[in-house]
Amino acid sequence: MRTLRDLLIVEAQDLHSGETLLWDSLRRIAESARNQRLGALLAAQRLETQAQIGRLEAVLARLGGAPSDDDCEAMEGIIAQAEELMEDDLPGEIMDAALAVTAIKVKHFEIASYRALLALAEACGESEPARLLRESLAEEWRAVAELDAIAAQDIHLRAAQLAPAG
């Protein structure tokens, strides 16, 4: 890696890997949710993630790069945490709260990644990749707002009713 454009390609490849890992896991995560709104939002996120993968592939093609076989270690870690939670025998309300927290972590990782890629694309004068990245970033902001609302207005309230705070 010798140029800012090289860094943009490498980071786009990493996020592509992360989005692909997420897409592979989202069906199971969505099915683990007991809260209907959370499950529906996570299922919708799978479709949105598929579109974002396509946009990242278009970004990479425009830059002369291609998806990489390397795995995104950050996304692997967050998904591993979700997998561990789903294996635990948690009460439904606590499972939903844990899944919502994990989903919010994913969204913030994606937001940080898209923001960084967008800044790199703009610095490199790559207007079409920047437009595609901006579109995905806007979707991530909307998704985290929806997750925050569902968690605050429903999931956390139900989980808190299980036992008094310690």
N, C-alpha and C positions, 0 to 999 in steps of 0.2 A: 504494500500500500504506500503510494508515493504522493498522491494528490487528494484534494478534497473530494473530487469526483470518485476516486477509488474508495474513500471512506463512505461516501453515500451509497455506493453499490454494496459494500460489505454490510452496512447497517440495514439496507433494504433486504438483503438476503437473510439476515438474522431475523428480522421481523416477519418475513415471509415464512420462515421455518416456524416461528412462534405462532403465527396465525394458523398454520397448517396443523400444528400440534393441538391447538385449542379447538379447531374444527373437529378433529378426530375425537376429542373428549366431551364436547358439549352435549351430545345426545344423552350420554350416560349421566352427566351432571344434571341436565334438565329433568331427566326421569327420576332422579333421586330427590328432587324437590317435592315436598308435600303441599306447599302453598301453591295454589293454582296460578296466581298472578306471577309468582317467581318462575315457576316451570314454563309458563307461556313466554315470558320475557327471555329466558335462557334459550328456549327453542328458537325464538325469533333471532336471537343473537347468532345462532348457527348459520342461518341464511345470510345474515349481514356479513359474517366472517367469510363466507364463501365469496361474496362480492369483493370484499377487501383483499382476499388472496388474488383474485383476478386483477384488481388494480395494481397490486404490488408486482405481479408478473408483467403488466404493461409498463410500469415504471422501469423495471429491470431491462425489459426489451428496448425501451427508448434510450437507456443509458449504455446499452451494449453488454449487459450482464444477463445472468440467468439464475434461477433458483439454485440454492446450494444444498448439498447433502448434509451439511453440518446442522446439528440441532441447536435451537435457542435454549441455552441453559437457564435463563431467567424464567421463561415460560414453563420449561420442564419442572422447575422447582415449585411454581405455583400450582401446576396441575398435580404434581405428586402430593402436595398438601391436600388438595381436593379429594384425591383418590383415598388418602388415609382417612379423611373425615367420613367418606361414604362407606368405609369398611367398619367404622365404629358403630356401636349400637346406641345411637343418640335418640332422644325423644324427637318427634317430628318437628316441633317448634324450634328446638335447638339446632337440629340439622339444617333447617331452613335459614336460621340466623348465620350459621357457619358457612353455608353455601353462598349466602348474600355477601358476607365479608370477603370470601375468596373471589367472588365475581367482581366485586369493587376493586380488589387488588389487581386483578387482570386488567380491568378497564384503565386504571391509573398507569399501569405499565404500558399499555397500548397508547394512551394519550401521550405519555412522555416520549415514546418511540416515534410516533407520528409527528410530534412537534419538532423533535430533533431532525428527523428526515426532511421535514418541510423547510427548516432553516438551512440545511445543507443544500437542498435543491434550489432554493432561492439564491443562496450565495454562489452557486454554480451557474446561475442564469437558466436553469431548466424549468421553463414555465409549464409545460405539459405535465411532467412528473409532479410539480408543485400543485397543480390543479387537482390531480388524482389524490395526492396525499391530503390535501385540504378537505376533500370530500369524505375520506375515511376518518379524518380527525373530527369532523363535525358529527359523524355518526357515533363515534366513541363518546363525545361529550354528551350527546342526547341519551345514550345508553346508561352512562354513569348517573345522570340526573334521574332517570327512571328507576334505577336500582336503589339509589339513595332514598327516593320517595317511598318505594315499596317497603324497604327496610324500616324506615322511620315510622311510617303510618300503619304498618301492619305486622311485619315479621318480628321486630324487636319487642313490640308491645305484647304480642302473644307469648313470646319466649320469657319475657319478664314476669308474666303471670304464673309461670310454673312454680316458682319458689321466690320468696323474698330475697332481696339483695343481701349479700353477706357482709 
